[in-house]
Amino acid sequence: MVMTAQLKESIRDSKSARWFVLITVSFLMLTGYFFTDIMSPLQGMLRDQMGWSNSFYGTFAGSYSVLNVFCLMLIFGGIILDKAGIRFTGTFFVGVMIFGAFLNYYAMTDTFNNGGLGYEFLNSFLTDYKPSLKMAMIGYALFGVGVEIAGITVSRIIVKWFKGKEMALAMGLEMACARGGMLIAFTASPFMTGADKVISRPLAFGVILLIIGLLAFFVHNMMDKKLDAEVAADETVESSEDEFKISDVFLLFKNPGFLLIAFLCVLFYSAIFPFTKFAPDLMVQKYGFAEEFSGWIVGLLPIGTMVLTPVFGAFMDKKGKSASIMMLGSLLLIFSHVIFAYLPSNTAFAFVAMVVLGFAFSFVPAAMWPSVPKIIPESRLGSAYAMIFMIQNVGLMLFPMLLGYVLDQSNQGLAEGASLDYTSSMTLMVGCGIAALVVAFFLRVVDKKKGYGLDLPNIQK
């Protein structure tokens, strides 16, 4: 009875407290996702003002993941998270995110491009690449490290505060808030440049927003410190988890459920996020939308996920069916990209495809991320999420570069003023979707065999 009373007094058992924590970290991710996509609606301006080709733009977009992949930064970040804890890891890597975003902003300023600090050095090598591109890539790579590890940390925070409660709903709401950042970027970024089309303006706003997000995370830190103190004071509660050891990272690769979720993640997100980097330009080139409003069409994607992801999360908390829903989401992904790749350039098709993609983008993440704690012990969750994010980043690095290259190659010899043909590029996205569906099918089979309980409800009775 004493143990029960003490547990009821824990701050995370207060609905208002845990939902307030969710608000703070969700806002942080909103600021991160805003900056992640802030350049996407500006692709045409980058071609016209900065002289970036489609391949260069794809290389910039892929630079987001370079350090995460080649320097294994996400693996180190996951180990730091499991060893040093949430507060230190989150604060440090949000700082890295802000610094990288500032360098990305600096690359777009007249100060830098008129010979400012670092310009001559960056102009002294790889001269085919403009100094603005190289500085932006450095900044975006650092930002990618910060925002990805911040995302891992936030996932770990939600598990800590919501496990056995409304975890899928909480993750769905956090993702919805983050997608809100995407929506703001797609719809507002072109207008933030002003009548004189100054690319650096929306980036400056993004840096300021990230700093506010860091302040919100400090509020979380105070509440998390109080929770840790309560848990430490409750001597009657013994942890059922073994202490994390670095060697535990290798155990992840012996877990078939983990491997399948990781492969599903890289395939599914490679057909979403690289697509969104080029989607505003696709709306201009294929469907004839004005550049200023192309982001609004792409904005249907985050709008749909903002509404639907929490709904599906709440459903899975109560009813389960996560493995089945991941298959359905992968099927919808294929259907959407087939429309973009092969159907005529009717604006109605663009709306339908984006709405369907919004359903897919709601189904799979809402089912996938809450499934990880069912497969991996809590002491290894930080490293597990980090490993999944790192594998995902391989796709986020390679596919934008590949899309940009294919777009340039398939449009060689195009007459001046003619619209770009995106068919070959979108065929790559269809292939990603088909592969994701196959992996989701095998995940469902393995779940039945191993008894992970992916199709079971999340809320403990």
Salt bridges, closest charged atoms under 4 A:
ASP13 OD1 - LYS165 NZ 3.25
ASP37 OD1 - LYS277 NZ 3.39
GLU166 OE2 - ARG18 NH2 3.02
ASP196 OD1 - ARG201 NH1 2.69
ASP224 OD2 - ARG87 NH1 2.68
ASP224 OD1 - LYS160 NZ 2.80
ASP228 OD2 - ARG87 NH1 2.91
ASP228 OD1 - LYS160 NZ 2.77
ASP248 OD1 - LYS245 NZ 3.93
ASP248 OD2 - ARG380 NH1 4.00
ASP281 OD1 - ARG47 NH2 2.96
GLU292 OE2 - LYS197 NZ 3.37
GLU378 OE2 - ARG156 NH1 3.53
GLU378 OE1 - LYS163 NZ 3.56
ASP455 OD2 - LYS448 NZ 3.69
